Amino acid sequence: MAPRCLQPSMLALFHGGNNNKNNKNSRRRRRSFGVKARLPLVTVLAALVLASSGWIGGQDLLSKSGGTLGSGKDNDNSNDNNKDNNNNSNNNDNKYNKKIAGWKHDAGSKYRVGRAPVNKSAGSICFHGLQHWPAWASKAGSRPSLVGKAFPAWHSATAQPPFSTSVRRFAEDKLKKLTRELSSATSAQALLSVLEQEEMSNFNEIHIGAAFTRLAKNKHTFTSAVRESPILRKLTARLLKMMDTENGLDARTCANVFWSIASLQSETPELQELLPRLIENAKFTAPDMAAQAVSNIVWACARSRLSSSQLQNLFPPILERLVDRADSLEPQHISNCIWASAKLKADVPEILEVIPVLMEMAEEKILDFNAQALVNIIWSGATLREEVPELQELLPALLKALPKQMDTLEAQHVANVVWSLGVLKAGDLAGNDVLGSLAKHGTLIIKRFKPQEVGNAAWGFALCGFQDVHFMSATVLHVIASVPSWSKKDLSLDLPVITWAFAMLKISDSALLFSTAKHIPQL
């Protein structure tokens, strides 16, 4: 080793350090003994001169830390007598050993360095560093430190990942790229184009779930060509093959596909044939489902055309898991489950038993509910007013949060809230402020109202005894303009309800009466 008085100078030379004390970066490098991204020629020459003069000599700088880098073991094969002479340095050796054991050649990789030949002179160490400098100097964020951690393997046959690892990483990147392409498709046709470029046998559960989810979210872009596409049939066949395996689909994929098929029942009714298989898969994976997965299954059951026996077969493990994961439910999940309970009350009355748990969760998170979530619970309270009257206890808090979401309400939301308040006779509880806001917003978007929504809103305002001239006038104009295109069902159910609401509110409108008289005889 060099004399102690010369060690700082040698370190600075070897690291290519700058002795300019005014340079903050230089001072920082000297304090941490970091390696600079180059080895100046003067450094190499200085190390060679020192080595030849005997200051460093032929001492192996790594003899204390072992020849097997990354193991932390002492491979010195000297006699036992030599061990007695080294007792004073054992503590420092152990520190070096531990640090070498924990060092990685590349912070971004998962492999450690292995056995590496290390020459016994400072000059050879420098030349090893120069020879393999580009292998690690290009990664500035992962520069190894030479002081306090011994020397990493500059010249190691195992310093590069094996070929199989590189191939595996390439394959993983390709699969991830496919997932991104599926998840970013903006239309059903674009999704089919992505599917067409890949071999279906390469699709895993993540790809299947992503594909069906994007189809459901892009259902408004469905065409007859998409519905009859052979690519869609191949995707369905791949799904069936995966469900035929011993473990079937995992919990998340099963819930996503279940939700997607329920959403696509109008666009692709043939997919409904997959539901019996999905029910069995969902029963098997229910104990592993996360809160969102359980919520998706419950919502999908309420939307799908499942028989009472199928629902009774599925729901015991699903409801058990729903209670277990109640604390993890997001506001939209809570709302969807309460809404589904109102829809399924006749086929699965057991679902009403979880309403108290859902109410507790709703009370805690009611300030985070969006417009649709608020409306769903208000509507469910009106629908379940006889079966679960305690659900109405949430109504004051829901109505208090509703005005903040008023601008985001859709036509169906306005109609459902007004109808619910009328059925619950909660006009006084809502007050003129809430009812007036609903009427004002409804007037602005009256052209978006479907016949049933117009009837529900007019009926609700009439039951609440609330009369808003602007909304009722806009309703008359909308009805007269759109009634020629109404179906027979709309004419027979909604048009009489609208006329009755005007009568209850004591509003006489000859144009509405004339239109009613003109179209009702056609039934």
C-alpha positions as CSV (number, residue, x, y, z in Angstrom):
1,M,0.0,0.0,0.0
2,A,1.1,3.6,-0.5
3,P,2.1,5.7,2.5
4,R,-0.9,7.2,4.3
5,C,0.2,10.7,3.5
6,L,0.1,9.9,-0.3
7,Q,-3.2,8.1,-0.3
8,P,-5.5,11.2,-0.8
9,S,-3.3,12.3,-3.7
10,M,-3.4,8.9,-5.3
11,L,-7.2,8.7,-5.0
12,A,-7.6,12.1,-6.6
13,L,-5.3,11.1,-9.4
14,F,-6.9,7.7,-9.9
15,H,-10.4,9.2,-10.0
16,G,-9.4,12.0,-12.4
17,G,-10.5,14.5,-9.7
18,N,-10.1,18.2,-10.0
19,N,-8.2,20.0,-7.3
20,N,-10.0,23.2,-7.8
21,K,-11.5,23.9,-4.4
22,N,-13.8,26.5,-5.8
23,N,-15.7,23.9,-7.8
24,K,-18.6,22.6,-5.8
25,N,-19.0,19.5,-7.9
26,S,-15.4,18.6,-7.5
27,R,-15.6,19.0,-3.7
28,R,-18.7,16.8,-3.7
29,R,-16.9,14.1,-5.7
30,R,-13.9,14.2,-3.4
31,R,-16.0,13.8,-0.3
32,S,-17.9,10.8,-1.7
33,F,-14.9,9.4,-3.6
34,G,-17.2,9.0,-6.7
35,V,-15.7,7.9,-10.0
36,K,-15.6,10.5,-12.7
37,A,-16.8,9.5,-16.1
38,R,-13.2,9.4,-17.5
39,L,-9.6,8.3,-16.7
40,P,-7.1,10.9,-17.8
41,L,-3.9,9.7,-19.3
42,V,-1.9,11.4,-16.5
43,T,-3.8,9.2,-14.0
44,V,-2.7,6.0,-15.7
45,L,0.9,7.2,-16.0
46,A,1.0,8.2,-12.3
47,A,-0.4,4.8,-11.2
48,L,2.2,3.0,-13.4
49,V,5.1,5.1,-11.9
50,L,3.9,4.5,-8.4
51,A,3.5,0.7,-9.1
52,S,7.0,0.5,-10.6
53,S,8.6,2.4,-7.7
54,G,7.3,0.0,-5.1
55,W,4.8,2.2,-3.4
56,I,1.9,-0.1,-4.4
57,G,4.0,-2.9,-5.8
58,G,2.4,-6.2,-6.7
59,Q,-0.1,-6.2,-3.8
60,D,-3.5,-7.5,-4.6
61,L,-5.9,-4.8,-3.5
62,L,-8.7,-7.3,-3.4
63,S,-6.9,-10.1,-1.6
64,K,-8.7,-9.1,1.6
65,S,-12.2,-9.1,0.1
66,G,-11.8,-12.3,-1.9
67,G,-11.4,-13.2,-5.5
68,T,-15.0,-14.2,-6.0
69,L,-16.7,-10.9,-6.3
70,G,-20.3,-10.7,-5.1
71,S,-19.9,-13.6,-2.7
72,G,-18.3,-11.9,0.2
73,K,-16.2,-15.0,1.0
74,D,-12.5,-15.1,1.6
75,N,-10.8,-17.3,-1.0
76,D,-7.3,-16.7,0.3
77,N,-5.6,-20.1,0.4
78,S,-2.7,-19.1,2.7
79,N,-1.6,-21.2,5.6
80,D,-3.0,-21.0,9.1
81,N,0.0,-19.0,10.3
82,N,-0.9,-16.2,8.0
83,K,-4.4,-16.0,9.5
84,D,-2.8,-15.1,12.9
85,N,-1.1,-12.2,11.3
86,N,-4.3,-10.9,9.8
87,N,-6.5,-10.9,13.0
88,N,-6.2,-7.1,13.3
89,S,-7.7,-6.5,9.9
90,N,-10.6,-9.0,10.1
91,N,-13.2,-6.4,11.1
92,N,-12.5,-4.1,8.2
93,D,-12.4,-7.1,5.9
94,N,-15.9,-8.2,6.9
95,K,-17.2,-4.7,6.1
96,Y,-15.7,-4.9,2.6
97,N,-17.1,-8.3,2.1
98,K,-20.6,-7.3,3.0
99,K,-20.4,-4.3,0.7
100,I,-19.1,-6.3,-2.2
101,A,-21.9,-8.9,-1.6
102,G,-24.5,-6.2,-1.9
103,W,-23.0,-4.5,-4.9
104,K,-24.7,-4.8,-8.3
105,H,-22.9,-4.1,-11.6
106,D,-26.0,-2.4,-13.0
107,A,-28.7,-1.0,-10.7
108,G,-31.4,-1.7,-13.3
109,S,-30.6,-5.5,-13.5
110,K,-31.3,-8.4,-11.2
111,Y,-28.0,-10.3,-11.6
112,R,-24.9,-10.1,-9.5
113,V,-21.3,-10.2,-10.6
114,G,-19.5,-13.6,-10.4
115,R,-16.0,-14.8,-10.4
116,A,-13.6,-12.5,-12.1
117,P,-9.8,-12.6,-12.6
118,V,-8.1,-9.6,-10.8
119,N,-4.4,-8.8,-11.5
120,K,-2.1,-7.9,-8.7
121,S,-1.0,-4.4,-9.6
122,A,-2.4,-1.0,-9.7
123,G,-1.4,-0.6,-13.3
124,S,-3.3,-3.7,-14.4
125,I,-6.4,-2.5,-12.5
126,C,-6.2,0.8,-14.4
127,F,-5.9,-1.0,-17.7
128,H,-8.8,-3.3,-16.8
129,G,-10.8,-0.1,-16.1
130,L,-9.9,1.5,-19.4
131,Q,-10.5,-1.7,-21.4
132,H,-14.1,-2.1,-20.2
133,W,-15.0,1.5,-19.4
134,P,-17.8,1.9,-21.9
135,A,-19.7,-1.1,-20.3
136,W,-20.5,0.9,-17.2
137,A,-19.5,4.6,-17.8
138,S,-22.6,5.1,-20.0
139,K,-24.9,4.6,-17.0
140,A,-24.0,7.7,-15.0
141,G,-26.7,6.9,-12.5
142,S,-25.2,3.6,-11.5
143,R,-21.4,4.4,-11.3
144,P,-19.8,2.1,-8.8
145,S,-17.7,3.6,-6.0
146,L,-14.0,2.4,-5.7
147,V,-13.4,3.5,-2.1
148,G,-14.9,1.6,0.8
149,K,-16.5,-1.1,-1.5
150,A,-13.3,-2.6,-3.0
151,F,-13.3,-2.9,-6.8
152,P,-16.2,-4.2,-8.9
153,A,-15.5,-6.7,-11.6
154,W,-14.2,-4.7,-14.5
155,H,-13.3,-7.8,-16.4
156,S,-15.9,-10.4,-15.7
157,A,-17.4,-13.0,-18.0
158,T,-20.6,-12.9,-16.0
159,A,-21.0,-9.1,-16.0
160,Q,-23.5,-9.4,-18.9
161,P,-26.9,-11.0,-18.6
162,P,-27.2,-14.4,-20.3
163,F,-28.8,-14.6,-23.8
164,S,-31.9,-16.3,-22.4
165,T,-32.5,-13.4,-20.1
166,S,-32.4,-10.9,-23.0
167,V,-34.8,-13.0,-25.0
168,R,-37.2,-13.2,-22.0
169,R,-37.1,-9.5,-21.6
170,F,-37.8,-8.9,-25.2
171,A,-40.8,-11.2,-25.1
172,E,-42.1,-9.5,-22.0
173,D,-41.8,-6.1,-23.6
174,K,-43.7,-7.4,-26.7
175,L,-46.5,-8.6,-24.5
176,K,-46.7,-5.3,-22.6
177,K,-46.7,-3.5,-25.9
178,L,-49.7,-5.6,-27.0
179,T,-51.5,-4.8,-23.8
180,R,-50.9,-1.0,-24.3
181,E,-52.2,-1.2,-27.9
182,L,-55.4,-3.1,-26.8
183,S,-56.1,-0.7,-23.9
184,S,-55.6,2.4,-26.1
185,A,-57.9,1.4,-29.0
186,T,-60.4,4.1,-29.6
187,S,-63.0,2.1,-31.5
188,A,-64.1,-1.5,-31.9
189,Q,-62.7,-1.6,-35.5
190,A,-59.3,-0.4,-34.2
191,L,-59.3,-3.0,-31.6
192,L,-60.0,-5.7,-34.2
193,S,-57.1,-4.4,-36.2
194,V,-54.7,-4.9,-33.3
195,L,-56.1,-8.4,-32.7
196,E,-55.7,-9.3,-36.3
197,Q,-52.0,-8.6,-36.2
198,E,-51.3,-11.1,-33.4
199,E,-51.6,-14.8,-33.0
200,M,-54.5,-15.6,-30.7
201,S,-52.5,-18.4,-29.0
202,N,-50.1,-15.8,-27.6
203,F,-52.9,-14.0,-25.8
204,N,-52.8,-14.3,-22.0
205,E,-55.5,-13.4,-19.4
206,I,-54.4,-9.8,-19.3
207,H,-54.9,-9.5,-23.1
208,I,-58.3,-11.2,-23.0
209,G,-59.5,-8.9,-20.2
210,A,-58.2,-5.8,-22.0
211,A,-59.7,-6.7,-25.3
212,F,-63.2,-7.3,-23.9
213,T,-63.1,-4.2,-21.7
214,R,-62.2,-2.0,-24.7
215,L,-64.9,-3.5,-26.8
216,A,-67.5,-2.7,-24.1
217,K,-66.2,0.9,-23.7
218,N,-66.3,1.4,-27.4
219,K,-69.7,-0.3,-28.0
220,H,-71.0,2.9,-29.5
221,T,-68.7,2.3,-32.5
222,F,-70.1,-1.2,-33.1
223,T,-71.2,-2.0,-36.6
224,S,-72.5,-5.1,-38.4
225,A,-69.0,-5.7,-39.7
226,V,-67.6,-5.8,-36.2
227,R,-70.3,-8.0,-34.9
228,E,-69.8,-10.5,-37.7
229,S,-66.0,-10.3,-37.8
230,P,-64.1,-13.6,-37.7
231,I,-61.6,-11.9,-35.4
232,L,-64.3,-11.5,-32.7
233,R,-65.1,-15.2,-33.1
234,K,-61.5,-16.1,-32.6
235,L,-61.3,-14.0,-29.5
236,T,-64.3,-15.7,-28.1
237,A,-62.8,-19.1,-28.9
238,R,-59.6,-18.1,-27.1
239,L,-61.6,-17.1,-24.1
240,L,-63.4,-20.4,-24.1
241,K,-60.2,-22.3,-24.3
242,M,-58.7,-20.4,-21.4
243,M,-61.8,-21.2,-19.3
244,D,-61.5,-24.9,-20.1
245,T,-58.1,-25.0,-18.3
246,E,-57.9,-26.4,-14.8
247,N,-57.7,-23.0,-13.1
248,G,-59.8,-21.1,-15.6
249,L,-59.6,-17.3,-15.7
250,D,-58.2,-15.4,-12.7
251,A,-60.5,-13.3,-10.6
252,R,-59.8,-10.0,-12.2
253,T,-60.1,-11.2,-15.8
254,C,-63.3,-13.1,-15.0
255,A,-64.9,-10.0,-13.5
256,N,-63.8,-7.8,-16.4
257,V,-65.1,-10.2,-19.0
258,F,-68.4,-10.6,-17.1
259,W,-68.8,-6.9,-16.9
260,S,-68.0,-6.4,-20.6
261,I,-70.4,-9.1,-21.8
262,A,-73.2,-7.5,-19.7
263,S,-72.4,-4.1,-21.3
264,L,-72.5,-5.6,-24.8
265,Q,-75.7,-7.6,-24.5
266,S,-77.5,-5.3,-27.0
267,E,-74.6,-5.0,-29.5
268,T,-73.6,-8.7,-29.4
269,P,-76.3,-10.8,-27.8
270,E,-74.6,-14.0,-28.9
271,L,-72.0,-13.3,-26.2
272,Q,-74.6,-14.0,-23.6
273,E,-74.0,-17.7,-24.3
274,L,-70.7,-17.3,-22.4
275,L,-72.4,-16.3,-19.1
276,P,-73.1,-19.8,-17.7
277,R,-69.4,-20.6,-18.1
278,L,-68.4,-17.3,-16.5
279,I,-70.8,-18.0,-13.6
280,E,-68.9,-21.2,-12.7
281,N,-65.6,-19.4,-13.1
282,A,-66.8,-16.5,-10.9
283,K,-67.9,-18.9,-8.1
284,F,-64.5,-20.5,-8.2
285,T,-62.5,-17.3,-8.0
286,A,-64.8,-15.3,-5.7
287,P,-62.6,-15.7,-2.6
288,D,-59.7,-14.0,-4.6
289,M,-61.7,-11.0,-6.0
290,A,-60.8,-7.5,-5.1
291,A,-63.5,-4.9,-4.2
292,Q,-63.8,-3.6,-7.8
293,A,-64.1,-7.2,-9.2
294,V,-67.0,-8.0,-6.8
295,S,-68.7,-4.8,-7.7
296,N,-68.4,-5.5,-11.4
297,I,-69.9,-9.0,-11.0
298,V,-72.9,-7.6,-9.0
299,W,-73.5,-4.8,-11.5
300,A,-73.2,-7.2,-14.5
301,C,-75.7,-9.6,-12.9
302,A,-78.2,-6.7,-12.6
303,R,-77.7,-5.8,-16.3
304,S,-77.7,-9.4,-17.7
305,R,-80.7,-11.5,-18.5
306,L,-79.8,-14.2,-16.1
307,S,-82.5,-16.6,-14.6
308,S,-83.3,-16.7,-11.0
309,S,-81.6,-20.1,-10.6
310,Q,-78.4,-18.9,-12.2
311,L,-78.4,-15.9,-9.8
312,Q,-79.1,-18.0,-6.8
313,N,-76.3,-20.3,-7.9
314,L,-73.7,-17.5,-8.2
315,F,-74.5,-15.0,-5.4
316,P,-73.7,-16.8,-2.1
317,P,-69.9,-16.7,-2.6
318,I,-70.2,-13.2,-4.2
319,L,-72.1,-11.7,-1.4
320,E,-69.8,-13.2,1.2
321,R,-66.8,-11.6,-0.6
322,L,-68.7,-8.3,-0.9
323,V,-69.0,-8.1,2.8
324,D,-65.4,-9.1,3.3
325,R,-64.2,-6.3,1.0
326,A,-66.7,-3.7,2.0
327,D,-64.0,-1.4,3.5
328,S,-62.2,-1.3,0.2
329,L,-65.2,-0.3,-1.9
330,E,-64.9,3.0,-3.8
331,P,-67.9,5.4,-3.9
332,Q,-68.9,4.2,-7.4
333,H,-68.7,0.6,-6.3
334,I,-71.0,1.3,-3.4
335,S,-73.4,3.0,-5.6
336,N,-73.4,0.3,-8.2
337,C,-74.0,-2.4,-5.6
338,I,-76.9,-0.6,-4.0
339,W,-78.4,0.0,-7.4
340,A,-78.0,-3.6,-8.3
341,S,-79.7,-4.6,-5.1
342,A,-82.8,-2.7,-6.1
343,K,-82.7,-4.3,-9.5
344,L,-82.3,-7.9,-8.2
345,K,-84.6,-7.7,-5.1
346,A,-87.1,-10.1,-6.6
347,D,-84.6,-12.7,-8.0
348,V,-82.0,-12.6,-5.2
349,P,-83.7,-11.3,-2.1
350,E,-80.6,-12.2,-0.1
351,I,-78.8,-9.3,-1.6
352,L,-80.9,-6.9,0.5
353,E,-79.1,-8.3,3.6
354,V,-75.9,-6.5,2.7
355,I,-77.6,-3.1,2.3
356,P,-76.8,-2.1,6.0
357,V,-73.1,-2.7,5.3
358,L,-73.2,-0.7,2.1
359,M,-75.1,2.1,3.8
360,E,-72.3,2.3,6.4
361,M,-69.7,2.6,3.7
362,A,-71.8,5.2,1.9
363,E,-72.1,7.4,5.0
364,E,-68.3,7.5,5.3
365,K,-67.6,8.4,1.6
366,I,-70.7,10.3,0.6
367,L,-68.7,13.5,0.0
368,D,-66.7,11.7,-2.7
369,F,-69.8,10.6,-4.7
370,N,-70.1,11.8,-8.2
371,A,-73.5,12.7,-9.8
372,Q,-74.3,9.2,-11.0
373,A,-73.5,7.7,-7.7
374,L,-75.8,10.1,-5.8
375,V,-78.6,9.6,-8.3
376,N,-78.3,5.8,-8.1
377,I,-78.7,5.7,-4.4
378,I,-81.6,8.2,-4.4
379,W,-83.4,6.1,-7.0
380,S,-82.6,2.9,-5.1
381,G,-84.1,4.4,-1.9
382,A,-87.3,5.0,-3.8
383,T,-87.4,1.6,-5.4
384,L,-86.7,-0.2,-2.1
385,R,-88.9,2.1,0.0
386,E,-90.9,-0.9,1.2
387,E,-88.2,-3.6,1.4
388,V,-85.5,-1.4,2.9
389,P,-87.0,1.8,4.3
390,E,-83.9,2.5,6.3
391,L,-82.1,3.3,3.1
392,Q,-84.0,6.6,3.1
393,E,-81.9,7.7,6.1
394,L,-79.2,8.6,3.6
395,L,-81.5,11.0,1.7
396,P,-80.8,14.3,3.6
397,A,-77.0,13.8,3.1
398,L,-77.5,12.9,-0.6
399,L,-79.6,15.9,-1.3
400,K,-77.1,18.1,0.5
401,A,-74.3,16.9,-1.8
402,L,-76.5,17.0,-5.0
403,P,-76.3,20.8,-5.8
404,K,-72.5,20.6,-6.2
405,Q,-73.0,18.0,-9.0
406,M,-76.0,19.7,-10.6
407,D,-74.1,20.8,-13.7
408,T,-73.0,17.3,-14.5
409,L,-76.4,15.6,-14.3
410,E,-77.7,14.0,-17.5
411,A,-81.3,14.0,-18.5
412,Q,-81.9,10.5,-17.0
413,H,-80.4,11.7,-13.8
414,V,-82.7,14.6,-13.5
415,A,-85.7,12.5,-14.3
416,N,-84.8,9.8,-11.8
417,V,-84.1,12.2,-8.9
418,V,-87.4,14.1,-9.5
419,W,-89.4,10.9,-9.8
420,S,-87.8,9.5,-6.6
421,L,-88.5,12.6,-4.6
422,G,-92.1,12.5,-5.8
423,V,-92.5,8.8,-4.9
424,L,-91.0,9.3,-1.5
425,K,-93.0,12.4,-0.9
426,A,-89.8,14.2,-0.1
427,G,-90.6,17.5,-1.8
428,D,-90.5,19.3,1.5
429,L,-87.3,17.6,2.5
430,A,-85.7,18.6,-0.8
431,G,-87.0,22.2,-0.6
432,N,-87.5,24.7,-3.4
433,D,-83.8,25.2,-3.8
434,V,-83.1,21.6,-4.9
435,L,-86.3,21.3,-6.9
436,G,-85.7,24.7,-8.5
437,S,-82.2,23.7,-9.5
438,L,-83.4,20.4,-11.0
439,A,-86.0,22.2,-13.0
440,K,-83.6,24.9,-14.2
441,H,-81.0,22.3,-15.3
442,G,-83.7,20.1,-16.8
443,T,-84.9,23.1,-18.9
444,L,-81.4,23.6,-20.3
445,I,-81.1,20.0,-21.5
446,I,-84.8,19.3,-22.2
447,K,-84.0,18.2,-25.8
448,R,-82.0,15.3,-24.5
449,F,-85.0,13.9,-22.6
450,K,-86.4,10.6,-23.9
451,P,-90.2,10.1,-23.7
452,Q,-90.0,8.1,-20.5
453,E,-87.7,10.7,-18.9
454,V,-90.1,13.5,-19.7
455,G,-92.9,11.5,-18.2
456,N,-91.0,10.7,-15.0
457,A,-89.9,14.3,-14.5
458,A,-93.4,15.7,-15.0
459,W,-94.8,13.0,-12.7
460,G,-92.3,13.7,-10.0
461,F,-92.8,17.5,-10.0
462,A,-96.6,16.9,-9.9
463,L,-96.2,14.6,-6.8
464,C,-94.0,17.1,-5.1
465,G,-96.5,19.9,-5.9
466,F,-93.7,21.9,-7.4
467,Q,-94.6,24.0,-10.5
468,D,-91.9,25.6,-12.6
469,V,-93.3,27.5,-15.5
470,H,-90.1,27.4,-17.6
471,F,-89.6,23.7,-17.3
472,M,-93.3,22.9,-18.1
473,S,-93.3,25.2,-21.1
474,A,-90.1,23.6,-22.4
475,T,-91.7,20.2,-21.9
476,V,-94.7,21.1,-24.0
477,L,-92.5,22.3,-26.9
478,H,-90.3,19.2,-26.7
479,V,-93.3,16.9,-26.6
480,I,-95.0,18.5,-29.6
481,A,-91.8,18.4,-31.6
482,S,-90.9,14.8,-30.9
483,V,-94.2,13.0,-30.4
484,P,-94.5,12.0,-34.1
485,S,-91.5,9.8,-33.7
486,W,-92.5,8.1,-30.4
487,S,-93.2,4.4,-30.3
488,K,-96.6,3.0,-29.5
489,K,-95.3,2.1,-26.0
490,D,-94.2,5.7,-25.4
491,L,-97.6,7.0,-26.7
492,S,-99.6,4.6,-24.5
493,L,-97.6,5.1,-21.3
494,D,-95.7,8.4,-21.2
495,L,-98.0,10.8,-23.1
496,P,-100.9,10.2,-20.7
497,V,-98.6,10.6,-17.7
498,I,-97.4,13.9,-19.0
499,T,-100.9,15.2,-19.6
500,W,-102.0,14.0,-16.1
501,A,-99.0,15.9,-14.5
502,F,-100.1,19.1,-16.2
503,A,-103.6,18.5,-14.8
504,M,-102.4,17.9,-11.3
505,L,-100.4,21.1,-11.4
506,K,-103.4,22.9,-12.8
507,I,-101.6,24.0,-15.9
508,S,-103.7,24.2,-19.0
509,D,-102.0,24.0,-22.4
510,S,-104.2,23.7,-25.5
511,A,-101.2,22.7,-27.7
512,L,-100.4,19.7,-25.5
513,L,-104.1,18.7,-25.3
514,F,-104.4,18.9,-29.1
515,S,-101.3,16.8,-29.6
516,T,-102.5,14.2,-27.1
517,A,-105.9,13.9,-28.7
518,K,-104.3,13.6,-32.1
519,H,-101.9,10.7,-31.3
520,I,-103.7,8.7,-28.7
521,P,-106.4,7.4,-31.1
522,Q,-103.7,5.8,-33.2
523,L,-103.0,3.2,-30.5
